[in-house]
Amino acid sequence: MVLEIADPVPHAGKESVEPKSSEAPVGDENSTKAPLKHNPHIVYKVRYRNVISEQIVYTRESEGQIAIGSQGPEQLPVLELITDVHTNATLQDGQQLKDTPQSVVHVGKPSLKINSPAIINALQKVVVYYPGQNFSGDSISVSEPFAVLIHHESELASFREKYAPNNIQSQTEYCEREKNTYEHLAILQNFLKQRVGASIAAEKQRYKDGFATFDMLWLLLRPGTTVYGQNEYSASYNAYVLESVASSAAEDPTSSLVIEAWYLDFDGFRIGRRSLGARQKSFNGEKRISALEAFPCEYWEDKKTDTTVKGLRETLEERGKLFFELTSRRCMNYDGLTSSWPRNYVCA
């Protein structure tokens, strides 16, 4: 089952594509009171590409926010927020343009390029299951809204505390990839807080009442989460492991979400994973989480029966144990309906 990612950045010709950043650690009391300053560890980059050839015809870099259409440090920053803008402009004599192209056809979704070995090392240590996200190489890219980073926010915070100044004797205790872990993770935390923090806080408040919005469903559906979904042949619920969530149409926040999941099945010879796909149609406003095509187990509710969340889980676990026992070779008799459609009666 897949879900859609909301793009909080307005796609208008003159809209700002990046808020200013601060280096102050997330927990600092003065971080919200002090005026925001340009962060030399974060570079905001806008790349203008020809809409047909995809060649980069102009590049604009800044340590502060960049306005699409505005005029504008040769270093490798900790973070780079890159936005690709499609334009009708072309290269001049094989070289990039000296001035910002005036024609803007389309503004793409920003992508965060992480150059810090310390942050990459932290992600490699704390992320256990996240299909589709590559963590190898000297740098990695994560598209907005930076789902993998938000989904592992608490793990990264705990990992950062291990490298707090009061927890170490000296920097010589760490290898090259671990140096600057405390400082660089603080830069990442503050960037995420300023970029998507407000929308995440508002969505989590909705969860307390059992509701969610479509453009923030990516936050609810973390890969590796056990989710419930209705059986396509009956009204009963089954449990699945969420694999990925994505929009069915790139750059279209109103399109349906494609949800991919898997469960264990038996093919007559061995037990293995079987994939399952579903679509979550877009909706306006809020929707009860338990009414979604797939949702985390803790949000299950059934007002028609007295079955509790714990009760459903125990029922499925007991069924799973029986399923596993039946996969072993033995002679047995079955009297009842077949599991697949059409459900025929058999006695054998």
Salt bridges, closest charged atoms under 4 A:
ASP7 OD2 - HIS11 NE2 2.57
GLU18 OE1 - ARG195 NH1 2.38
GLU23 OE2 - HIS41 NE2 3.23
GLU54 OE2 - HIS86 NE2 2.82
GLU61 OE2 - LYS45 NZ 3.34
GLU80 OE1 - LYS45 NZ 3.01
GLU80 OE2 - LYS113 NZ 3.90
ASP84 OD1 - ARG47 NE 2.79
ASP84 OD2 - ARG49 NE 3.33
GLU144 OE2 - ARG195 NE 2.52
GLU155 OE2 - ARG222 NH2 3.06
GLU161 OE2 - ARG160 NH1 3.72
GLU176 OE1 - LYS179 NZ 3.59
GLU203 OE1 - ARG206 NH1 2.62
ASP265 OD2 - ARG274 NE 2.59
ASP267 OD2 - ARG270 NH1 3.57
GLU286 OE2 - ARG206 NE 3.08
GLU301 OE2 - ARG288 NH1 3.07
GLU317 OE2 - ARG313 NE 3.13
GLU318 OE2 - LYS321 NZ 3.69
